Amino acid sequence: MGAPGGLPKPPALARVLERVTATVRAHRMLLPGQTVLACVSGGPDSVCLLETLVRLRRLFKIRVEVFHLDHQLREGSAADAAYVQRLTARHHLPFHLRVVAEQPGRGASVEAWARTQRMVASGRIAHEIGAERIAEGHTVDDQAETLLIALVRGGGLEALSGIAPVLGRQIQPLLDVTRAEVEAACRALRLRPRTDPTNADTRLLRNAIRLEGLPALETATGRDLRASIARTADHLRRDERELSAQAHQAAEALTEDIDGGCALPVDPLLGLPEAIRTRVVRLALYRLGVVPSHADIEAVLDLAGGRSGRRRDLTASTTARRTKIAVELFPSAG
């Protein structure tokens, strides 16, 4: 496959294009006629994502537009935006810039806050332009790091499933590409992506895993672990999908709407396998518009297994009450 203008592609870029093409086809990420909003921070991964989509847009018959979010968390962020805008202009693509005016709250995870801001802003722009897909630049390395982070935090199967290749409108075309391959492709194209100095701060958990934890594991085992850890996430994601499907079916059958809340009948709930009943309780709490903690779910199941008349105030601004036949859930007053 020749490069634009009939020139051969550098081998490093050709490898990335081959892997991305296979990934897109395997997960049906892109359909002819779709508009794809590429989230480009200016770092190597997202720059490689943009260059890849540009070169594959004719193959997949897609239209590409570019989104950049300036979080204004550090000096030089405006220069990142300018870099992405120049890169976008070189390919004659529509460019969408948003600047965040607020700052993360005291004690909040800056990484989680930034991710939420990006998701909300990209979702709004995708809606405005009619984009069916929002592309992000996560790689094999990101997948491995995400699973290890979930292990450190004690996450369940959903967290251990890592980054989904397709989640709603979000797609991850680089998920089978390594970070080393991304950087090699950028060098082959003589690009100089932006560098975020906070990526060297090992006080942030992901950086600690990336720069110290994962390399130490690879040194200790004498193996390149990124691909095998990412493959484990793929296996776990398949199991999680099946359990979630069963849980949604059970929740649909068991959950009853009551005035101001919902109820779960005790005997049918306790008759479910543990992996399913915990998910049913989580879905019931989601139904009330809250994100439950592990302790909330355990409290509801404890009520279900005990005597009637008991109640618990949950951490998710929800109250659970045990009646003779059910556990009732409703938002706490006030």
N, C-alpha and C positions, 0 to 999 in steps of 0.2 A: 504494500500500500504506500503510495508516494505521498510526500509532504506537499503542502500548497506550493504551486509553482513547479511541480514535478521533481523537486529535490528529494533525495532519500532521507528518511528520518534517522536521527542518531539512534544507535542501538538502545541506549538507556531510555529514551522516550518511547521507542517502539515496544519495549517490554511493558511499560506502564499502559500504553494504549491497548495492547493485547489483553492484559489482565482486566482492565476496566471494561472492555467490550464483553469479555466472558462473564464478568460479574453482573453487568447490566442485563444481559440476556438471561442469565440463570434466575434472576429475581424479578424479571420483567419490570425493571425500574423506569424505563422510558418507552413511550408509545409515539408513533408518528403524529406530528401536528401539535405536540405538547410544548408549552413554554416552561423552561427551567430557570428558576432563580438561583444563581450560584452565590453562596455566601463566601466572600473573599475578605479575609482579614489583612492580607498582605504577607503572611508567613509562608514558608515553603509548601505546606500541605495544601492550603487553599489556592495558592498560585498555580501549583501543579494541577489541581482540580479544574481551574479555569482553562488552562492551556489544553487539557485533555478534552473537555467538553467542546471547546472551539474546534478541535481537530476531528471530533466524532459527530458533530452536529449534522453533517450531510448524511452520514451513514444511518443515523437514527431518525433523521428528518425532524429535528427539534429546533426550537428557537431559544437562544440563551440571553438572559439579562443578568446583570451583576448587582449585588447588594453589599454594602459595607456599613458597619455600625461603629461609630466612634464613641467609645464608652467614656472618654475623657478621664481615664483613671491615672494617666501618667503624661509627663511632658513628651512631646514628639508624636502623640497620637494623630494630630492633624497631618503630619508628614506621611503617616501610614495611609490615611485616606487619600492623600494626593498621589501616592504611588499607585494605589489600586485604580484610581481614576485614570491615570496615564496608561496603565496596562489595559484597561477597558477600552479607552479611546483608540489604542493601537489596533484593536480588533473590531472597531466600529460597532460596539455593543451599547445598549441602553445601560445607564449607570444610576443607581439609587443610593443616596447617602442619607443616613439618619444620625443625629448627634444626641446623645443622652444628656439631659439637663440635670437629672438628680444623681445622688450618690448612694452607695449601699448603706444600709442602716448599721448602727453600732453593733458589733458582735456577729453580723451576718457573714456568711461565706461569700467572699468576693467572687470566687469562681462560679458558684451557683447563681449568684445575682447577675453576673455578666451573661451567663448562659440563658437565664430567663429573659433578660432584656433582648438578647439576640433572637430568641424564639418568637417573642411577641412582635418585635419590629418586622422580622422577616415574614411572619404570618400575615401581618397587615398589608405589607407591600405585595405579597403573592396574591392576596385577595384583590387588591387594587388593579393589578395588571393582568389578572386572570391566569396566573401561573399554576399549573397542575402539580408541579414538583418543586421542592426546595432542596438543593444539593449542598451537602457539607463535605468537608475534606478529611474525615476520620480514616485512619490507616490501620493496618494490622497491629502496629505498635500501640495505638490508642486502644484497640480492642483488648490486648493483653493487659495493659495498664488498668483498664476499667475493671476487669475481672479481679485483679489483685487488690484493687482498692475496695471492692465489695467484700473480699475475704477479710481484709484488715478491719472493715467496719462491721463485720458479722452480718452481711446481707443474706437474704433468702434467695431462692431459685431465680426469681425475677431479676434481682440485682446481678446475680452471677451470670445471667444470660448475656450481659454486656450490651453492646450497641447493635440494634437491629438494622439489617441492610435497608429495609423499608419500614417506615412507621408513619402511617397516614401519608401526608405529602412529602415527608422528609426522606431523602435517599442518601446513601453513602457509597458512591461509585468507587472510591479508593480503598474500600474495606479489605481487599485482597492484595493491596500494594504495601510494601514496607516503607518506613520512613527513609531508609537508606536509598531505596529506589526513587522516591520522590525527590530527594536532594540531588541524586545523580541526573534525573531528568531536567531539573532546573539548571544545573551546571551545563548540561548539553545544549540547552537553549540560551545559554549565556545570560540568564536572569539572575538578579540579585534580590531575592525576597527580603522583606523586613525582618528584623530580629526583635523579639519582645524580651527585654532584660528580666522581666519577672519570671520567665521560664527557667531561670537559674536559681530561683529562690526555693531551697529544699525545705523551708518551713511549710510550704504548700504540699499537701499529701501527694498529689499526682506527680509533682516534680521530684519528691523524695523517692517515689516508686520508680520513676523513669530514669533518674540519674544515679541512684544508689541501690535501691532494692532489687530491681530486675537485673542489672548488671552483676550484682553479687550472686544472685541465684544462678545466672549463666556461668559465672566463674566457678562456683562450687560444683556444678554438675557437668561442666565442660560441654554444654549444649546451647544451641540457639533456641530459646524457649518461646519466642514470640508467636511463631506460627502454631505451635502445639497448644499453647494457652488459648489462642484465638479459636482454634478448632474445638477445644473443650467448651468454650462459650457457645459455639454453634450447636453442639450436641445438647447442652442444657436448655438452649432456647427452644429446640424442638419439643423437649419434655414439658417445658413451661407452657407452650402453646396448647398442648393437649390437656394439661391440668386446668388451664384457664378456661378452655372450652367446656370442660365438664362442670367447672364451678359456675360459669355463667348459666348453664342449663339448670343446675340445681338451684341457684339463686332465683331464677325466674319462676321456678315452681314453688319455692318455699316462702319468699319474702312477701309479706302482706302490708299494704298501705293502711295506716291508721291515722287518726286525726293528729296532724303535726309531726308524724314520724313514720316508722315502719316496725314490723314485728317479725321475729323468727320463731316458728313453733319448735319447741325444745326437742321432742322425741325424734322427729325427722332430721333435725340438725345434728343431734348426737349420733344418729345412725349412719351418718356419712363418714367416709375415710377422713382421717385427720387432715391430710393435705388438701382435701376439698372443702371441709367445713371451715377451716381458717380463711380460705379464700371467699367463701360465701359471706362470712362475717365482714370481711374487708369490703366486699361489694355492697353490702347493706349500708355500711357507714359512708361509702362513697355516694350512695344514693341520697344521703342527707347533706351532701356538699362538703364533707370534711375528709381530710387525709388522715387515716388512723395510724397510730403507732403500734408496734408489736405488743406493748403493754395493754393497749385498748382492746385488741383482739383477744388476748388471753383473759382479760377481765370479763368480756362478754361470754366466753366459753365457760369460765368459772361460774358465772351466774346460771348458765344453762344447766350445769351439772349439780347445782345446789338447790336449796329450798326456795319456795316462793316468798315474796315479800321483801327480798333484798334488793338493793340498788347500788349503783356505782356511778360516780362522776368521772367521766373519761377525760383524758388530756386534750382530746380534739373538740372541746366545747360541746360535748354530747353527754347525755345521761342515759344509762341503761337500767332497766327495771325488770325484775323477774316476776311474772305472774304465774298462775297455776300451770299454764300450758305454753307460755312463750316468753321470750326476752324481747321487751319493747325498747326501741331506740328513738330518742327524740332530742333536738337541740336544747341545750341548757337554757333556762330562763335568764333574760338579761344579757 
